[in-house]
């Protein structure tokens, strides 16, 4: 990707907040259109917001709600980001865009994918986004957000095909989607409502990275419109690897036919992309404090090198496969979708959203098993092969995971009926969501001996004839073959009442999951034996609910409250633990939440304040530590979004305060009770000022996080950090513009995670400067 560091995401989100502008809501299938509309296209837009309303409280949202409504009238905490605002900083990492949204934790320091995302004190005790569902146009990218080595953000790319972003935290996310009790992040595509397009080029300054973007849409006929767009990029990337480790892109498109009583849309996506991963690097921890090892800069070290030998791995059929370690994260996706909405008359609306996606890829990254041992070695690869090396070496474990199959078939069918009763409107919505998610993974963790240097490290001689090879890592624990299939059947019902300033709704959903398949661990990391294969065949279900209300005292003031209960089913992270053949109870992860808040604006100021409490009960297994946990968490806090303007000057910001603790553990881990959950800072904040001076737009952002603990035992301190980002754009005329961005201006180190024993840690990336030229037509 072009912008690969967490700071770039900060910049994108901050600029998005600062430059957000009014826009009509696009059609979205995950919500049902009001009964009095012909279709979403035919709806009149909501009343225009006041020019000073920086939070766009009249923006119509469709995510996490059974009917389209403005943020001001909705009883959920929701943030929106507009397409023009996002494109100003040209982010291409889905997770990075989220860092400046209050209440959202997005640890996007892992490169272009593999991010950890959660909300409001709900824990990140494993990788990925267990409690948050990432969607494209109302359907999940992957049904589970925390599959090992395959996260949904890896398959979402930010470019000109994105119309806007909607982020719901808590609330009705428990009942209007599956595996999303923490929230829903919905990337909504352009559909050709505006005629025209863009072409652009962006170039890294001081690092090798070039990106090309294009998009175009408009009318094919009076009732037919289309949109197509995408991007391609190539180069080394911000973190130096010594080779072309970034290559690929995507193309997406859709065609919409407007009908007399609705619309129907066909869409497609082709994604084929490669980018380096950024795993933790060796550090030292002394008395709970992290320090860097000389020559190992956590902001740019990757251990990718032209001096690697190829990694020979075990296939599921006990054959051998050869991989280039420098390939990093490779993702492929081909999808096709059909969406439609129809007004059947008498207040009845029918809508359906279907998508079939073929997903695959590979995850290759170098993980340090220790933080180095000084000694006398012999170089085994590279131009200095055979020469003595007197320095530090470390155990380099290659995480080589083949994403054999992550295909899914998804469908969300809704039928809504509206009734006029006593001067108000009652809307009932019944839905049936079905999902088939496949998961085929082949793990291979081989260990090598490598120079401890961040500049093109070489492998060192071992007893093996393969240069640098030590053997299967950690005793062969992690040579695994997984072939799973997860089926979901989820009926749900929402009832909403609206009269005057009052909106009240209640919803219930039952998720029924059926899991089938097999999993195996290779004996001694060398061979898969039928006798060691684990059979998986179980059924599980959970009923979730959500109830909330919103009262709008005036055009500029509203209060809301909500209570909810939701579930996130475990997937492959519970394999190789308790029996999964239906003979033993299956653990699930539940989140219970209450929240309430106020939305207010006056003159040039607008604010959205939410108080929340979340109680989480979960089980987990960590691949790198081989430790199982079963924790209960209790978190309470407040999140604030605010905006203010004076003429051409604007400032947007956010603040999240979270007080979280572990209130229960598995036997033997009781000493963690009362501790703060790992990586949970008490304070996070964002401030984004901007100024328009004719053709010149300048802006910046300050994004920070408070001190936190790296482990549940609260023994390793993760220091607070903040980053400063700058942005400028000059508009030569209505079509041609030039932009410049500086991310992490002061080149700060910011640790986002540390291994439990303190030998390795992962940081945000360092300073990055980028220039872009864009032409609109």
C-alpha positions in Angstrom: 0.0 0.0 0.0 1.0 3.6 -0.4 0.3 4.7 3.1 1.4 1.8 5.3 2.0 3.2 8.8 -0.4 3.8 11.6 0.3 7.5 11.4 -0.9 7.6 7.8 -4.2 6.3 9.1 -4.2 9.0 11.7 -3.7 11.6 9.0 -6.4 10.1 6.8 -9.0 10.1 9.6 -8.0 13.5 11.0 -8.1 15.2 7.6 -11.4 13.4 7.0 -12.8 14.9 10.1 -11.5 18.3 9.3 -12.7 18.5 5.7 -15.9 16.4 5.9 -18.7 17.9 3.8 -22.4 17.3 3.3 -23.4 14.6 0.9 -26.5 12.7 0.2 -26.6 9.1 1.6 -26.1 6.4 -1.0 -28.2 3.3 -1.2 -27.2 0.7 1.3 -28.7 -2.7 1.5 -28.1 -3.4 5.1 -30.9 -1.1 6.0 -34.5 -1.1 4.9 -35.9 2.0 3.1 -38.8 3.8 4.7 -42.2 2.8 3.6 -43.1 6.1 2.0 -40.1 6.0 -0.4 -40.1 4.5 -3.9 -36.5 3.3 -3.2 -33.4 4.8 -1.6 -32.6 6.6 -4.9 -36.0 8.3 -4.8 -35.8 9.6 -1.3 -35.5 13.3 -0.7 -32.4 14.1 1.3 -32.6 15.1 4.9 -32.8 18.8 5.7 -29.5 20.4 5.0 -27.3 20.8 8.1 -26.1 24.2 9.2 -22.8 25.1 7.5 -21.0 25.1 10.8 -22.1 21.5 11.7 -18.6 19.9 11.5 -19.9 16.5 12.7 -22.7 16.4 10.0 -25.3 15.4 12.5 -28.0 15.4 9.7 -26.0 12.9 7.7 -28.3 10.0 6.9 -26.8 6.7 8.1 -27.8 3.2 7.2 -25.3 1.0 9.2 -26.5 -0.6 12.4 -30.1 0.6 11.9 -33.2 -1.0 10.5 -34.3 2.2 8.8 -32.5 5.2 7.3 -32.2 8.1 9.8 -29.9 10.9 10.5 -27.2 10.8 13.2 -29.3 13.3 15.1 -32.3 11.0 15.2 -30.4 7.7 15.6 -30.1 6.0 19.0 -26.6 4.7 18.3 -23.1 6.1 18.4 -22.1 6.5 14.8 -19.3 8.4 13.0 -19.1 9.1 9.3 -16.3 10.0 6.9 -16.8 11.4 3.4 -15.0 10.2 0.3 -13.5 13.6 -0.6 -12.2 14.0 2.9 -10.6 10.5 2.9 -9.0 11.0 -0.5 -7.2 14.2 0.6 -4.6 12.1 2.4 -5.0 9.1 0.0 -4.9 6.2 2.6 -4.9 2.7 1.3 -5.0 0.8 4.6 -8.5 0.2 5.9 -7.4 0.0 9.5 -5.3 3.1 9.4 -8.3 5.2 8.4 -10.0 4.3 11.7 -7.4 5.5 14.2 -8.9 8.9 14.7 -12.5 7.8 15.3 -13.3 8.2 19.0 -14.0 4.9 20.7 -12.2 2.8 18.1 -8.8 1.1 18.8 -7.0 0.3 15.5 -3.5 -1.1 15.9 -2.5 -0.9 12.3 1.3 -1.2 12.8 1.4 -4.6 11.1 1.6 -3.3 7.6 -1.2 -3.3 5.0 -3.2 -6.0 6.8 -3.2 -8.1 10.0 -4.5 -5.2 12.1 -6.1 -5.4 15.5 -9.3 -3.5 15.9 -11.8 -3.1 18.7 -13.9 -0.5 20.5 -14.6 1.0 23.9 -12.6 -1.2 26.3 -13.7 -4.4 24.6 -10.4 -6.3 24.7 -7.8 -7.1 22.1 -6.6 -10.3 23.6 -6.0 -11.9 20.2 -5.2 -10.7 16.7 -7.7 -9.3 14.4 -11.2 -7.8 15.1 -13.1 -10.4 17.0 -15.9 -8.1 18.2 -16.1 -5.7 15.3 -17.4 -6.6 11.9 -15.8 -5.0 8.8 -18.2 -4.7 5.9 -18.3 -3.7 2.3 -21.7 -2.4 1.3 -23.5 -4.0 4.2 -22.0 -7.5 4.0 -19.0 -8.8 6.0 -15.7 -9.2 4.3 -15.0 -12.2 6.4 -17.5 -13.8 8.7 -15.1 -13.9 11.6 -12.8 -11.0 12.3 -10.1 -12.9 14.1 -9.1 -15.8 12.0 -5.4 -16.7 12.6 -3.2 -14.9 10.0 -6.2 -13.7 7.9 -8.0 -10.5 9.0 -10.7 -8.7 7.1 -8.8 -5.4 6.8 -6.3 -7.3 4.6 -9.0 -7.6 1.9 -10.3 -4.0 2.1 -8.4 -1.3 0.1 -9.0 2.4 0.2 -9.2 4.2 -3.1 -11.6 6.3 -5.2 -14.2 3.6 -5.3 -15.1 4.5 -1.7 -18.1 6.9 -1.3 -18.1 7.1 2.5 -17.4 5.3 5.7 -19.9 4.6 8.6 -18.7 3.3 12.0 -21.2 2.2 14.6 -19.9 1.5 18.1 -21.9 -0.8 20.3 -25.7 -0.6 20.3 -27.7 -2.3 17.6 -24.6 -3.8 16.0 -25.3 -6.8 18.2 -28.6 -7.6 16.4 -28.2 -6.2 12.9 -25.0 -8.2 12.1 -23.3 -11.4 13.2 -20.1 -11.5 15.2 -20.2 -7.8 15.8 -21.3 -6.9 19.4 -18.6 -4.2 19.5 -19.6 -2.4 16.3 -19.8 -2.3 12.6 -17.4 -0.6 10.2 -19.1 -0.3 6.8 -17.2 0.9 3.7 -19.9 2.1 1.2 -19.0 2.2 -2.5 -19.8 4.9 -5.1 -22.5 3.9 -7.6 -22.1 6.5 -10.3 -24.6 9.1 -9.1 -22.2 11.8 -10.2 -20.8 12.0 -13.7 -17.1 12.1 -14.0 -13.9 10.6 -12.7 -10.3 11.0 -11.5 -6.8 9.9 -12.4 -3.9 10.3 -10.0 -0.3 9.4 -9.2 1.4 9.4 -5.8 5.1 9.1 -5.0 6.9 8.5 -1.8 9.7 11.1 -1.2 12.7 9.4 0.4 11.4 5.9 -0.2 10.4 3.8 -3.2 6.7 3.7 -3.6 4.5 4.7 -6.6 0.8 4.4 -6.8 -1.7 5.0 -9.7 -5.5 5.6 -9.1 -8.5 5.9 -11.4 -12.2 6.0 -11.1 -15.1 7.0 -13.4 -18.9 6.8 -13.2 -22.1 8.2 -14.6 -25.2 7.4 -16.7 -25.4 4.8 -19.4 -29.0 5.6 -19.9 -31.8 7.6 -18.2 -32.4 4.8 -15.6 -29.0 3.1 -15.7 -25.8 4.2 -14.1 -22.3 2.6 -13.5 -19.1 3.1 -11.6 -15.7 1.6 -12.0 -12.4 2.3 -10.3 -9.3 1.0 -8.6 -5.6 1.4 -8.1 -2.2 -0.2 -8.7 1.0 0.4 -6.8 4.6 -0.9 -6.8 7.8 -0.3 -4.9 9.8 -1.2 -1.8 7.6 0.6 0.6 8.4 2.8 3.6 10.3 0.1 5.5 13.4 -0.7 3.6 13.6 -4.3 2.3 16.2 -3.9 -0.5 13.7 -5.2 -3.2 10.3 -4.6 -4.7 8.1 -5.9 -1.9 4.9 -4.0 -2.8 3.0 -4.8 -6.0 -0.6 -5.1 -7.0 -4.0 -3.4 -6.5 -7.7 -3.8 -7.2 -10.5 -3.0 -9.6 -14.1 -2.6 -8.6 -17.3 -1.8 -10.3 -21.0 -1.8 -10.3 -24.0 -1.1 -12.5 -27.4 0.0 -11.2 -30.8 -0.2 -12.9 -33.4 2.1 -11.4 -37.0 0.7 -11.6 -40.4 2.3 -11.1 -40.6 0.7 -7.6 -37.0 0.3 -6.6 -33.6 -0.7 -8.0 -31.3 -3.6 -8.7 -27.5 -3.6 -8.7 -24.7 -5.9 -9.9 -21.2 -5.5 -8.6 -17.8 -7.1 -8.8 -14.3 -6.8 -7.3 -10.9 -8.2 -8.3 -8.1 -7.8 -5.8 -4.5 -9.2 -6.2 -2.0 -7.5 -4.0 1.3 -8.1 -2.2 2.9 -6.1 0.6 5.4 -6.7 3.4 4.2 -7.5 6.9 5.6 -5.7 9.9 6.0 -8.1 12.8 7.5 -7.3 16.2 11.3 -6.8 16.3 13.8 -7.6 19.1 13.9 -5.2 22.1 15.0 -5.3 25.7 12.8 -4.8 28.7 14.5 -3.8 32.0 12.4 -3.3 35.1 9.3 -3.2 32.9 10.7 -0.5 30.5 11.3 -1.1 26.8 14.6 -0.1 25.2 15.7 -0.4 21.6 18.6 -2.7 20.5 21.3 -0.8 18.6 20.9 -1.3 14.9 17.3 -2.4 15.2 14.9 0.5 14.6 11.4 -0.7 15.4 10.0 2.0 13.0 11.5 0.5 9.8 13.1 -3.0 10.5 11.4 -5.9 8.8 14.1 -8.6 8.4 13.1 -9.0 4.8 16.3 -9.4 2.9 17.7 -10.4 -0.6 19.9 -12.9 1.3 17.1 -15.2 2.4 17.0 -18.8 1.2 13.6 -20.1 0.1 11.5 -21.5 2.9 10.6 -25.2 2.3 7.2 -26.0 4.0 5.0 -29.0 4.5 1.8 -29.3 2.5 -1.4 -30.9 3.7 -0.7 -33.9 1.5 2.8 -34.3 3.2 4.5 -32.9 0.1 6.9 -30.0 0.0 6.3 -26.4 -1.1 8.9 -23.7 -1.7 8.1 -20.1 -0.7 9.9 -16.7 -1.1 10.1 -15.3 2.4 10.1 -11.8 1.0 6.6 -12.2 -0.5 5.1 -10.9 2.7 1.3 -10.7 2.8 -0.4 -11.8 -0.5 -4.2 -11.4 -0.8 -6.5 -12.4 -3.7 -10.2 -11.9 -3.9 -12.8 -12.2 -6.7 -16.3 -11.4 -5.8 -19.7 -10.9 -7.4 -22.7 -9.3 -5.8 -26.4 -8.7 -6.5 -28.4 -6.2 -4.5 -32.0 -5.0 -4.8 -34.7 -3.0 -3.1 -38.4 -2.9 -4.0 -41.4 -1.0 -2.7 -44.3 -3.4 -2.8 -46.9 -0.9 -1.8 -49.0 -0.6 1.3 -45.9 0.3 3.3 -44.1 -2.9 2.5 -40.5 -2.9 1.4 -38.4 -5.9 0.3 -34.6 -5.9 0.0 -31.9 -8.4 -0.5 -28.1 -8.3 -0.6 -26.1 -11.2 -1.9 -22.3 -11.7 -2.5 -20.1 -14.6 -3.4 -16.4 -14.1 -2.8 -13.4 -16.3 -3.6 -10.6 -15.4 -1.2 -7.1 -16.7 -0.8 -3.5 -15.6 -0.1 -0.4 -16.2 1.9 1.1 -14.7 5.0 4.9 -14.6 5.3 6.6 -12.7 8.0 9.7 -13.0 10.2 9.1 -13.3 13.9 12.0 -13.1 16.4 11.9 -16.0 18.9 14.5 -14.2 21.1 16.2 -10.8 21.2 19.7 -12.0 20.1 22.7 -13.8 21.4 26.3 -12.6 20.8 28.8 -15.1 19.5 31.1 -16.2 16.8 29.3 -17.3 13.6 29.9 -17.9 9.9 27.8 -16.1 7.3 25.8 -18.6 5.2 24.2 -16.4 2.5 24.8 -13.2 0.6 28.0 -11.6 -0.8 29.9 -12.3 2.5 29.1 -16.0 2.5 31.8 -18.0 4.3 33.2 -15.1 6.3 33.3 -14.9 10.1 30.6 -12.9 11.8 31.3 -11.8 15.4 28.1 -10.2 16.6 24.6 -10.9 17.7 22.3 -13.5 16.1 18.7 -14.2 16.7 16.3 -17.1 16.1 14.1 -16.0 13.1 10.9 -17.9 12.9 9.2 -17.7 9.5 5.5 -17.4 9.9 4.6 -19.1 6.6 0.8 -19.6 6.4 -1.0 -20.5 3.2 -4.5 -19.1 3.1 -5.8 -21.9 1.0 -9.5 -21.0 1.1 -11.3 -18.1 2.7 -14.3 -18.2 0.4 -17.7 -17.0 1.6 -21.3 -16.9 0.3 -23.5 -14.3 2.1 -27.1 -13.2 1.8 -29.2 -10.8 3.9 -32.9 -10.7 3.1 -35.3 -8.1 4.7 -39.0 -7.5 4.7 -40.3 -4.3 6.3 -43.8 -3.1 6.9 -44.8 0.4 8.2 -48.0 1.3 9.9 -49.5 4.8 10.7 -50.8 4.6 14.3 -52.0 7.5 16.5 -50.0 10.1 14.6 -46.8 8.1 14.7 -45.2 5.4 12.5 -44.5 1.8 13.6 -42.0 -0.1 11.4 -41.4 -3.8 11.8 -38.5 -5.4 10.0 -37.9 -9.1 9.7 -34.8 -10.5 8.2 -32.9 -13.7 7.5 -29.2 -13.7 7.2 -27.3 -16.7 5.9 -23.6 -17.2 5.6 -21.2 -20.0 4.5 -17.6 -19.2 5.4 -14.8 -21.6 4.5 -11.4 -21.6 6.2 -8.5 -23.5 4.8 -5.1 -22.7 6.3 -1.7 -24.5 6.3 0.7 -23.3 8.9 4.4 -23.7 8.7 6.8 -22.2 11.3 10.4 -22.9 10.4 13.3 -21.5 12.5 16.5 -20.0 11.1 19.6 -18.4 12.5 20.1 -14.8 11.3 22.2 -11.7 11.8 20.6 -9.3 14.2 20.7 -6.3 12.0 18.0 -4.2 10.2 20.0 -3.8 7.1 19.8 -6.7 4.7 20.6 -9.4 7.3 22.2 -12.7 6.2 21.5 -16.2 7.4 24.2 -17.8 9.5 25.7 -21.3 9.3 24.0 -24.1 11.2 24.4 -27.9 11.2 21.8 -28.1 8.4 22.8 -28.3 4.8 20.1 -25.7 4.2 21.6 -22.3 4.9 20.6 -21.0 8.3 18.0 -23.7 8.9 17.5 -24.8 12.5 14.3 -26.9 12.2 10.6 -26.6 13.0 10.0 -23.8 15.5 8.9 -24.4 19.1 9.2 -28.2 18.8 6.9 -28.4 15.8 3.9 -27.1 17.6 2.8 -24.9 14.7 2.8 -27.0 11.6 -1.0 -27.1 11.2 -3.5 -28.0 8.6 -7.0 -26.5 9.0 -10.0 -27.3 6.7 -13.2 -25.8 8.2 -16.6 -24.7 7.1 -18.8 -22.4 9.2 -22.5 -22.1 8.4 -24.8 -19.4 9.9 -28.5 -19.1 9.9 -29.6 -15.9 11.7 -33.2 -14.7 11.8 -33.8 -11.3 13.3 -36.6 -8.9 14.1 -36.6 -5.1 14.7 -39.6 -3.0 15.8 -39.3 0.8 15.7 -41.7 3.5 16.8 -41.4 7.2 15.7 -43.6 10.0 16.7 -42.6 13.6 16.7 -39.2 14.0 18.5 -39.2 10.4 19.9 -37.7 7.3 18.3 -37.8 4.0 20.1 -36.6 0.6 18.7 -36.0 -2.9 20.0 -34.5 -5.8 18.1 -33.6 -9.5 18.7 -31.4 -11.9 16.7 -30.7 -15.6 17.0 -27.4 -16.7 15.5 -27.2 -20.4 14.8 -23.7 -21.7 13.8 -22.8 -25.1 12.5 -19.1 -25.9 12.3 -17.7 -28.9 10.3 -14.2 -29.9 9.3 -10.8 -31.2 10.4 -7.6 -29.9 11.9 -4.3 -31.6 12.4 -0.8 -30.9 13.8 2.1 -32.4 12.0 4.0 -34.9 14.2 7.3 -33.3 15.1 6.5 -30.8 12.5 7.4 -33.3 9.8 4.3 -35.3 8.8 0.6 -35.2 9.0 -0.8 -38.5 10.4 -4.5 -39.5 10.1 -4.4 -40.7 13.7 -3.8 -37.2 15.0 -6.5 -35.5 13.0 -9.1 -33.6 15.0 -12.8 -33.9 13.9 -14.9 -30.8 14.2 -18.7 -31.1 14.2 -20.7 -29.0 16.5 -23.7 -26.7 16.6 -24.1 -23.6 18.8 -26.5 -20.7 19.0 -27.0 -17.4 20.9 -29.9 -15.0 21.2 -28.9 -11.3 21.2 -31.0 -8.2 21.9 -30.8 -4.4 21.7 -33.2 -1.7 22.8 -32.8 2.0 22.6 -34.4 5.4 22.1 -33.6 8.9 21.0 -35.4 12.1 21.9 -34.8 15.3 20.0 -35.6 18.2 22.2 -34.9 20.7 19.4 -33.2 20.8 16.0 -29.9 21.2 17.8 -30.2 18.9 20.9 -31.0 15.2 21.3 -30.4 12.6 23.9 -30.2 8.8 23.4 -29.8 5.6 25.5 -29.4 1.9 24.6 -28.8 -1.5 26.2 -27.6 -4.6 24.2 -26.3 -8.1 24.5 -24.3 -9.7 21.7 -22.0 -12.6 20.8 -18.9 -13.3 18.8 -18.5 -17.0 18.0 -15.0 -18.5 18.2 -13.5 -19.9 15.0 -10.1 -21.5 14.5 -8.7 -20.1 17.8 -10.3 -22.9 19.8 -9.0 -25.7 17.7 -6.7 -28.2 19.4 -8.2 -27.4 22.8 -11.4 -29.0 24.2 -13.2 -31.6 22.0 -15.1 -30.0 19.1 -17.1 -33.0 18.0 -20.2 -32.0 19.9 -19.3 -34.0 23.0 -18.3 -31.0 25.1 -19.6 -27.4 25.6 -18.3 -24.9 23.1 -17.1 -21.6 24.5 -18.4 -18.3 23.1 -17.6 -14.7 23.6 -20.3 -12.3 24.8 -20.5 -8.5 25.3 -23.2 -6.7 27.3 -23.3 -3.0 26.9 -25.2 0.0 28.1 -24.7 3.5 26.7 -26.2 6.9 26.6 -25.3 10.3 25.3 -26.1 13.7 23.9 -25.8 15.3 20.5 -25.6 19.1 20.4 -24.7 22.0 18.2 -24.8 25.7 18.5 -23.4 28.2 16.1 -20.1 27.0 14.9 -19.8 24.2 17.5 -21.1 20.7 17.4 -20.5 17.8 19.8 -21.4 14.1 20.3 -20.8 12.7 23.8 -21.4 9.1 24.7 -21.1 7.4 28.1 -20.7 3.6 28.0 -20.1 0.4 29.9 -19.2 -2.9 28.4 -18.8 -6.3 30.1 -17.0 -9.0 28.0 -16.7 -12.7 28.7 -14.3 -14.5 26.4 -11.9 -17.4 25.8 -8.8 -17.3 23.7 -5.6 -19.1 22.6 -2.4 -17.4 21.5 -0.3 -19.1 18.9 3.0 -17.4 19.9 2.7 -18.1 23.7 0.7 -21.4 23.5 -1.4 -20.0 26.4 -5.2 -20.4 26.8 -7.1 -17.8 28.6 -10.7 -17.3 29.8 -11.1 -13.8 31.1 -14.0 -11.5 32.1 -13.6 -7.8 31.6 -15.5 -4.7 32.8 -14.9 -1.4 31.0 -16.6 2.0 31.4 -15.8 5.4 30.0 -16.8 8.2 27.7 -16.1 9.2 24.1 -16.4 12.6 22.7 -16.4 14.0 19.1 -16.4 17.7 18.6 -16.0 20.3 15.9 -15.6 24.1 15.7 -15.1 26.6 12.9 -14.3 30.2 12.4 -14.5 31.4 8.8 -12.1 29.3 6.8 -10.5 27.7 9.9 -11.9 24.4 11.3 -10.8 22.2 14.1 -12.2 18.7 14.8 -11.2 16.4 17.6 -12.0 13.4 19.7 -11.3 12.1 23.2 -11.9 8.7 24.6 -11.5 7.9 28.3 -11.7 4.2 29.3 -11.4 2.6 32.7 -11.1 -1.2 32.1 -10.2 -4.1 34.3 -10.0 -7.8 34.4 -12.6 -9.1 36.7 -12.3 -12.9 36.2 -9.8 -15.4 34.9 -9.2 -19.1 34.3 -7.9 -21.1 37.2 -4.2 -20.4 37.9 -4.4 -16.9 36.5 -6.3 -15.2 39.4 -3.4 -12.9 40.0 -4.5 -10.9 37.0 -7.8 -10.0 38.5 -8.0 -6.2 39.0 -5.4 -5.5 36.4 -5.9 -3.3 33.3 -6.3 -5.4 30.2 -3.3 -5.5 27.9 -2.7 -2.5 25.5 -5.7 -0.6 26.9 -4.8 3.0 27.4 -6.9 5.2 29.7 -6.9 8.1 27.3 -6.7 8.4 23.5 -7.2 11.7 21.6 -7.2 13.3 18.2 -7.0 17.0 17.2 -7.2 18.1 13.6 -7.0 21.8 12.6 -7.3 23.0 9.0 -7.4 26.2 7.0 -8.6 27.1 3.5 -6.8 30.0 1.8 -8.3 30.2 -1.7 -6.7 27.4 -3.8 -4.5 26.3 -0.8 -5.7 24.0 1.9 -3.4 23.2 4.8 -4.0 21.0 7.8 -2.5 18.8 10.4 -3.3 16.4 13.2 -2.1 15.4 16.6 -3.0 11.8 17.5 -2.1 10.4 20.8 -2.5 7.5 23.2 -1.9 7.3 26.9 0.3 4.8 28.8 -0.8 1.2 28.9 0.4 -2.3 29.9 1.7 -4.8 27.4 0.5 -7.8 29.4 -2.4 -8.8 31.6 0.0 -9.2 34.5 0.8 -5.4 34.2 4.6 -5.9 34.3 5.7 -4.3 31.0 5.0 -0.6 30.5 4.0 0.7 27.1 4.8 4.4 27.0 2.3 7.0 25.9 3.0 8.5 22.5 1.7 11.0 20.1 2.2 11.7 16.4 2.1 15.0 14.4 1.0 14.9 10.8 0.9 17.7 8.2 -1.0 18.0 4.9 -1.2 20.6 2.1 -3.1 20.7 -1.2 -2.9 23.3 -3.9 -5.8 23.5 -6.4 -4.3 24.9 -9.7 -7.8 24.9 -11.2 -11.1 23.0 -11.0 -9.4 19.9 -12.4 -5.7 19.8 -11.4 -4.4 19.6 -7.8 -1.1 18.8 -6.1 -0.8 17.4 -2.5 1.9 16.8 0.0 1.6 14.9 3.3 4.1 14.3 6.1 3.2 11.5 8.5 4.9 11.2 11.9 6.7 14.5 11.4 8.9 14.1 14.4 9.7 10.4 13.7 8.4 9.1 17.0 8.5 5.5 18.2 5.1 4.3 19.3 4.8 0.8 20.6 1.4 -0.9 20.0 2.2 -4.4 21.3 5.0 -6.2 23.2 5.5 -10.0 23.6 4.6 -11.3 27.1 8.2 -12.0 28.0 9.4 -8.7 26.6 11.8 -10.0 24.0 10.1 -8.3 21.0 7.8 -5.4 20.3 6.0 -3.7 17.4 6.0 0.0 16.7 4.2 2.4 14.4 6.3 3.4 11.3 8.6 6.4 11.1 8.4 9.6 9.2 7.1 9.4 5.7 6.6 12.1 3.1 4.5 11.7 0.0 3.5 13.8 -3.0 0.5 13.3 -5.2 -0.9 14.8 -8.5 -4.6 14.4 -9.3 -6.7 15.3 -12.4 -10.5 15.3 -12.3 -12.7 15.2 -15.4 
